[in-house]
Amino acid sequence: MSAEDIVVTRWGVRAFGRRLPAAIGKGGLTGTKREGDGATPLGVHHIAGLLYRPDRMAQPAPWAEPILPGDLWSDDPGQPDYNHAVRAPYPFSHEALRRADPLYDAVLVTDWNYPLAEPGRGSAIFLHLWRRPRFPTEGCVAFSRDDFLWLIARARPGTRLIVKG
């Protein structure tokens, strides 16, 4: 591990020389991630993308992509675009990326089961804003707004995300 890694444990995150409080999945940490289990997958992952709401914030990094009306993320294991960004209308199970709440004002996309998704192995494992301090997620890692903006200013595509038990 290096100071450039984002290291997640059940107690918080260490990244770029700082410790950050964070929330993990309500199902805890797991080595056997499955769709809908609410767990955060253990292992070494990488940052694969950065999405943001241009109506709520300035572009946080040159490589960030805007979340536009109609942007969704497929969580239907029976579909060929499972664990990928899709557009509305999309008649299969999905998660809206453009939410009324601030959770996805900015999102770091991980390479968990992406881009070559294995059906049912879990989808949409993101780093994003938390609902309230340490409130569990559906499997993602979540942060306060100030800490997350600090983190995304330093993260890059390929930054290692190490989730430890």
N, C-alpha and C positions, 0 to 999 in steps of 0.2 A: 504494500500500500504506500501511496505517496501523499504529500500535502495537496496534490491536485485532484485527488479522488473525493467523491462524495460517499461517505461511509454511514450507513443507516443501521441502527440497532433499535431495540424496543425502548431505549432510554433517550434517543434523540439522534442527531446527525453531527458528524464532524466533516467540515469541508473548508478547504482553502485556509487552514489555520484557525478556524473558528468553530465553536460548538453552537449548534442551533437546536432549540426545541422543535419537535416535529411530531406529527401524528402518523401512525401506520394503520394498516387494515384492521378492522374489527375482528377478523379471524386470526390475528397475530401474524407471525412469520412462518412460512412453510417451505419445505423442499418439494412438495407435491401439489403445486398450484393447479386449481381447476376453476373453470368459469363459474362465477357466482359464489365462491367460497368466502369472499371478503378478506382473503389473506394477502399479505405482501410476499412476493416470491424471494426466497433466499438466492444468493449467487452473485456473480459479477455480470452486471449489465452495462449498457452504455447509453448516453444521451443521443437520441436519433433525430430530434427536432425540437423546435420552439415555436409555439403558437401564441397569439395574443389577440385581444379585443381592441381593434383600432379606434372604436368609439369610446373606449374607457382609458386608454393609455397610449403614449407614444411608442413607436417600435422600440422594444427594449434591447435589440441587438440587430446587426445587419442581416443575420441569417434567419431572423424570425419571420414567420408567415402569418398573415392575418386570419382570424376566425371570422367568417362572413355569415350572414343570415343563410340558413339552410345547411350549414356544415354539421355533419354528424360523424359518429364513430360506430362502426358495425360491431355488435357483440353477439351476433347470431352464428354459432358454430356450424350451422348447416349451409352457410352461404360462402361463395368463393372469395368475397371481400371481407371475410371475418378478420377482425382486429386491424382494420384499415379505415382511413377517412372515406366517407361517402357523402353524397348530397341528397337532400330532400327533393322530391318525395322518395322515401325509402320504406317499403312496406314491411321490412323485417326488423327484428329486434336491434335497437341501437341506443346510443347515448347522444344527447344534444351537446354540441361543443359550445354553442352560443346560449348560455344560461342566463336566467333572470338574476340569480345570485352572483356574487363575485368569485366563486370557486375557480372558474376557468378564465379569469381575466388574462392570465398568462399560464401556459402549460409547457412543461418540459416533457416531451414524449420519450419513452425508453424503448430499447430494442427487445423488451420482454416479449417473446413469441411474435416478433415482428422483424422484418417484413414477411418472412416465410412462416405463416401462422399454422400451427397444428390445432385442428378443431377441438374446442373444449379445454384447451390448456390455459386459458385466461386471456383477457383482452383489456385494453385501455389502462395499462399500468403507467400512470403519469406521476409527475411531481407538480403540485399545484397549491393554491391557497387553501387554508383550513377554514372550516365553518365556524369554529371557535377553538380556543387553545386546547390542543391535544385531543380534540373530538375525533374518534376513529373514522377511517375512510372505508371504501369498498375494496381496498387493496392498494391504493396509491399511497404516496408519501406527501404529507401536507404541512404547510408552514404559515407563519404570520406573513402579512403583506410585506412589511419592511425586510424581514429576513429573506423572503423569497425573491424580492427584487434585488437584494444584495447578491444572492446566489446566482440568479440568471445573468447578472452582469459579469460573472466570472466563468460560468459554464460554457462549454463549446461542444459542437458535435463531436462525439467520440469520448467525451469525459466519462471516466469510469464511475459507475454507481455500484457500490459494494454493499449488499444487504447481508448482515451477519446475524446469526442466531444468538 
